[in-house]
C-alpha cells in the first residue's frame, strides 16, 4: 500500500529582498558589519571567517569550484578533487583542485593536482587505487593513485595521471588513453569490477547516452556496451550497493549529473535497468567515493549558485560555489519499489556542541519556541505532528523551509550553515540542498505552524562548531 502523503510539498522560498552588502576588516571571530554599496569589493576578513563563508561545507580557499572529482580513500586520507579556476571567481581555466581529510569533515586544501596542457583544460573524472598494479605505475611497492579525466581540447579525449604519494601527479606520457567517441564526450567514472577482472569506465557520450568501456590496465580501453538514461546529462557514476543491507542482494546504481538515478544489474559488460530514473535533488554532478575503508557508499555533490545571486559568488567573497556535506547512501525496498536513501555521514556529529531539547510541546501560530537560539550553525533532528496546521517548518534567518509530513508526521534532519540548508526527511527518503542569502533583520531560527496548531513529538537542536581553518 502506498503511504498517504500530506498535501504539502517541500518548498524553499528564496529571500526576495536581497541586500547587497560588503564587509569590513574584523578581528577573528567578530561579527562583520553589512554596508549597502553599489559595488562589492572583496572582503578583508581573514580567510574562512568571511561573512558568507560556509563553516562546515567545503569551499575552495579562493576562486571558483564546481564538480567534485576523483573521490577516493588513499593512504589514510579521503581525497576530494574538484573542478577549479585558479585565476578567478567564475568558471574557466579548468584545473583539478585538491583537498584531503582524515574524517570527511575537516578538509585541508592542497596544491592543485592536475593542470591544463596541450590536450586541453582538465574536465571532470574519477580516481582509483590500482592495488594490483595493472597499470605498471608501482614503484617501491607503493600502489598508485590513478586519476582519469577529460582533456577538454579539440576534440575531447580521456587521459590519466598517477601519484605514489597522494600529493604529486604525473601525467601518462601516451595520453590520451581513449580518443573522442562523439562530440563533447566527457567525465569518465572508472571502477574495478571484480567479477570480470577489469576496469570499467562509464562515459557520458551525448544527451541521454552513456557508454561503457573495459580495460585490463587503465591504459587500453575497449567498448563494452551503451545504455540510455532518460534525462541523463554529464558526470555519470556507476556503483554497487547492498539491497536492504543484505550483501547477497547487490544492485547497481547509475547516476547522472542532476543526481537522478536508475537501479539495475551489471555483469561486467552491460547495465540493465530495473527501475528509474528517479529524481534525487542533492546537488549537481554527484559522485561517490572509491575504496571507502568502512565499505560505505558516500556521495558528495556540487551546490550550484546562491539564492538571489545566481551562479555568481556571494557578494564580496573570495570564493565561489560549495559542496554538499558527504552523505551515506543505502538502497531500500519500499511500497513504491527500490529507492535510494541518503543521510549525513555520522562523522559530522563531531561538530555538535550544546544541545537544546523539546519534547511533547505545541507549536502555536505566532509563537517561537526557538527564540533564544542565536547561532549560525545547527544540526536539527526531530519529529513533528502536523495536527490541524496546513504547514509546518522553520524560518532560518529569513529563509523559509517547509517540512513534508507523511501520514501527518514530519520526521527530519536539517543542517544549517551560514548560507546553506540541507534537509533529510523521512529517514533520508527525501533530500534537498539549497543556498540562501541571510537576512540580519530576521530571527536566527524559528519553528512555525500555519493554519492551526502542530505539536513537537521530539526535537533536538545541536549547536555546531566550525571546521575552519585547518592548518
Secondary structure as the mmCIF struct_conf table of DSSP 4:
data_model
#
loop_
_struct_conf.conf_type_id
_struct_conf.id
_struct_conf.beg_label_comp_id
_struct_conf.beg_label_asym_id
_struct_conf.beg_label_seq_id
_struct_conf.end_label_comp_id
_struct_conf.end_label_asym_id
_struct_conf.end_label_seq_id
HELX_LH_PP_P HELX_LH_PP_P1 UNK A 2 UNK A 4
STRN STRN1 UNK A 5 UNK A 5
HELX_LH_PP_P HELX_LH_PP_P2 UNK A 6 UNK A 6
BEND BEND1 UNK A 7 UNK A 7
STRN STRN2 UNK A 12 UNK A 13
BEND BEND2 UNK A 16 UNK A 17
HELX_LH_PP_P HELX_LH_PP_P3 UNK A 18 UNK A 20
STRN STRN3 UNK A 22 UNK A 22
TURN_TY1_P TURN_TY1_P1 UNK A 28 UNK A 29
HELX_LH_PP_P HELX_LH_PP_P4 UNK A 30 UNK A 34
STRN STRN4 UNK A 35 UNK A 35
BEND BEND3 UNK A 38 UNK A 39
HELX_LH_PP_P HELX_LH_PP_P5 UNK A 41 UNK A 43
BEND BEND4 UNK A 45 UNK A 45
HELX_LH_PP_P HELX_LH_PP_P6 UNK A 46 UNK A 46
TURN_TY1_P TURN_TY1_P2 UNK A 47 UNK A 48
BEND BEND5 UNK A 50 UNK A 50
TURN_TY1_P TURN_TY1_P3 UNK A 51 UNK A 52
BEND BEND6 UNK A 55 UNK A 57
BEND BEND7 UNK A 61 UNK A 62
STRN STRN5 UNK A 63 UNK A 74
TURN_TY1_P TURN_TY1_P4 UNK A 75 UNK A 76
STRN STRN6 UNK A 77 UNK A 85
TURN_TY1_P TURN_TY1_P5 UNK A 86 UNK A 87
BEND BEND8 UNK A 89 UNK A 91
BEND BEND9 UNK A 93 UNK A 93
STRN STRN7 UNK A 94 UNK A 101
BEND BEND10 UNK A 102 UNK A 106
STRN STRN8 UNK A 107 UNK A 109
BEND BEND11 UNK A 111 UNK A 111
STRN STRN9 UNK A 114 UNK A 114
STRN STRN10 UNK A 117 UNK A 117
TURN_TY1_P TURN_TY1_P6 UNK A 118 UNK A 119
STRN STRN11 UNK A 120 UNK A 120
STRN STRN12 UNK A 121 UNK A 130
TURN_TY1_P TURN_TY1_P7 UNK A 131 UNK A 132
TURN_TY1_P TURN_TY1_P8 UNK A 134 UNK A 135
BEND BEND12 UNK A 136 UNK A 136
STRN STRN13 UNK A 139 UNK A 139
TURN_TY1_P TURN_TY1_P9 UNK A 140 UNK A 141
STRN STRN14 UNK A 142 UNK A 142
HELX_LH_PP_P HELX_LH_PP_P7 UNK A 143 UNK A 143
STRN STRN15 UNK A 144 UNK A 152
BEND BEND13 UNK A 153 UNK A 155
STRN STRN16 UNK A 156 UNK A 163
BEND BEND14 UNK A 164 UNK A 167
STRN STRN17 UNK A 170 UNK A 171
TURN_TY1_P TURN_TY1_P10 UNK A 173 UNK A 174
BEND BEND15 UNK A 177 UNK A 177
STRN STRN18 UNK A 178 UNK A 178
BEND BEND16 UNK A 182 UNK A 182
TURN_TY1_P TURN_TY1_P11 UNK A 183 UNK A 184
STRN STRN19 UNK A 186 UNK A 193
TURN_TY1_P TURN_TY1_P12 UNK A 194 UNK A 197
STRN STRN20 UNK A 198 UNK A 206
TURN_TY1_P TURN_TY1_P13 UNK A 207 UNK A 208
STRN STRN21 UNK A 209 UNK A 215
BEND BEND17 UNK A 216 UNK A 220
STRN STRN22 UNK A 222 UNK A 228
TURN_TY1_P TURN_TY1_P14 UNK A 230 UNK A 231
BEND BEND18 UNK A 234 UNK A 234
STRN STRN23 UNK A 237 UNK A 243
TURN_TY1_P TURN_TY1_P15 UNK A 244 UNK A 245
STRN STRN24 UNK A 246 UNK A 255
TURN_TY1_P TURN_TY1_P16 UNK A 257 UNK A 258
BEND BEND19 UNK A 259 UNK A 259
STRN STRN25 UNK A 261 UNK A 266
BEND BEND20 UNK A 268 UNK A 269
STRN STRN26 UNK A 271 UNK A 278
BEND BEND21 UNK A 282 UNK A 282
STRN STRN27 UNK A 284 UNK A 288
STRN STRN28 UNK A 290 UNK A 290
BEND BEND22 UNK A 291 UNK A 291
TURN_TY1_P TURN_TY1_P17 UNK A 293 UNK A 294
BEND BEND23 UNK A 295 UNK A 295
STRN STRN29 UNK A 298 UNK A 303
STRN STRN30 UNK A 306 UNK A 306
TURN_TY1_P TURN_TY1_P18 UNK A 307 UNK A 309
STRN STRN31 UNK A 310 UNK A 310
TURN_TY1_P TURN_TY1_P19 UNK A 311 UNK A 311
BEND BEND24 UNK A 312 UNK A 312
HELX_LH_PP_P HELX_LH_PP_P8 UNK A 313 UNK A 314
TURN_TY1_P TURN_TY1_P20 UNK A 315 UNK A 316
BEND BEND25 UNK A 318 UNK A 318
STRN STRN32 UNK A 319 UNK A 320
STRN STRN33 UNK A 322 UNK A 323
HELX_LH_PP_P HELX_LH_PP_P9 UNK A 324 UNK A 326
STRN STRN34 UNK A 327 UNK A 334
TURN_TY1_P TURN_TY1_P21 UNK A 335 UNK A 336
STRN STRN35 UNK A 337 UNK A 344
HELX_RH_3T_P HELX_RH_3T_P1 UNK A 346 UNK A 351
STRN STRN36 UNK A 352 UNK A 363
TURN_TY1_P TURN_TY1_P22 UNK A 365 UNK A 366
TURN_TY1_P TURN_TY1_P23 UNK A 369 UNK A 372
BEND BEND26 UNK A 376 UNK A 376
STRN STRN37 UNK A 378 UNK A 385
TURN_TY1_P TURN_TY1_P24 UNK A 387 UNK A 388
BEND BEND27 UNK A 390 UNK A 390
STRN STRN38 UNK A 391 UNK A 396
TURN_TY1_P TURN_TY1_P25 UNK A 397 UNK A 398
STRN STRN39 UNK A 399 UNK A 402
STRN STRN40 UNK A 406 UNK A 406
TURN_TY1_P TURN_TY1_P26 UNK A 407 UNK A 408
STRN STRN41 UNK A 409 UNK A 416
BEND BEND28 UNK A 418 UNK A 419
STRN STRN42 UNK A 420 UNK A 425
HELX_RH_3T_P HELX_RH_3T_P2 UNK A 426 UNK A 428
TURN_TY1_P TURN_TY1_P27 UNK A 429 UNK A 429
STRN STRN43 UNK A 430 UNK A 435
TURN_TY1_P TURN_TY1_P28 UNK A 440 UNK A 441
BEND BEND29 UNK A 442 UNK A 442
BEND BEND30 UNK A 444 UNK A 444
STRN STRN44 UNK A 446 UNK A 450
BEND BEND31 UNK A 451 UNK A 452
STRN STRN45 UNK A 454 UNK A 464
#
